[in-house]
Amino acid sequence: MLSRESAEMIGLQAVAWLAANEELLPVFLGATGASAEEFRAGLEDPSFQGAVLDFILMDDAWVSAFCEAERLDYERPRAARAMLPGGGEVHWT
């Protein structure tokens, strides 16, 4: 299990990775309605980092690209997401 500090570090890595991705960043901004200014303002906000991780976790190819770029195990983004605000897993029973 990750510490909250480790989860926030992965969240920050995810935000930086997305910011550098010229193809995916506009998709994120369009999907969330966030502006470039709001994106920059949210860099160190754990809730915003969680939203970025939610976005990356929507596509296995994005998860793979992020993990390979950051040299992370493929399960780390999901574990980090669970530790950030709003990241509790939903159980539909």
N, C-alpha and C positions, 0 to 999 in steps of 0.2 A: 504494500500500500504506500502511496506517495504522501509526503507531508504537504501541507498547504503551501509552504514556501516553494517546494519543488514543482507543484502544480502551477503556481503563478509563473515560475520560470519557463515552463513549457508553454503556458499561455502567452507569455511575452514573445517567445520564439515563434509561436504560431502567427501572432500579429505581424512580426517583422518579416516572416516568410511570405505572408499574404501581401504585405505592402510592396514587396519586391517582385511579386508575380504580376506582370503587366497584362496577362490574359485573364487571370482569375479575380484580381482586385475589382475591376468594373462589374463583374458578375455579383460579387459580394455587396458592393455598394448599391447596385440595382435591386438586389433581393431584399436588402434591409432598409433601403431608403436613407442610409447614412451618407452624409457628405464627406468629402475628403478632410475637411476641418474636424468634423466629429470623429472620423477615424483616427486622426492624429491625437485628438483630445482623449480618446479612450485607451491609448496605448497601455497605461499602467493600471487601468480599472479592471479588477478581476471579473466583474460581470461582463464587460466588453470582451475580455479574453475568452470567457466561456462562450459567448456568442460566436466568436471567430472559430473556436474549436467545434462548436455545433455545426457550423458551415462546412468546415473541412471534413468532419466525420460523415457528411452526407454522401461522399463518393470515395470508394476504395482507392481509386487512382490518386485522388488528392491526398489521402492519408499516406499512401505509399510515397508520393513525391515529397511530402513534408518530412516524413520520418527518414527517408534517405538523405535529404538535404541537411537535416539536423542530427543525423546519426543516432536516431532513437529507435527503440523497439516499437513494433507496430501497435502494441497495446498501450503504450504510454499516453497518447493523446486522449484515449477514452478514459483512462485512469485519472489523468489530470482534469478532464472535464467533470468527472464525478466529484472532485474535491473543490471545485470553484462554485460560486453562488449560482443556484438554480440547477446544479448538476446532479441532484439526486435522481436515481433511476426510477422511472415510472413502471409500476407493475400492474398490468391490466388483468385483474382476476375477477 
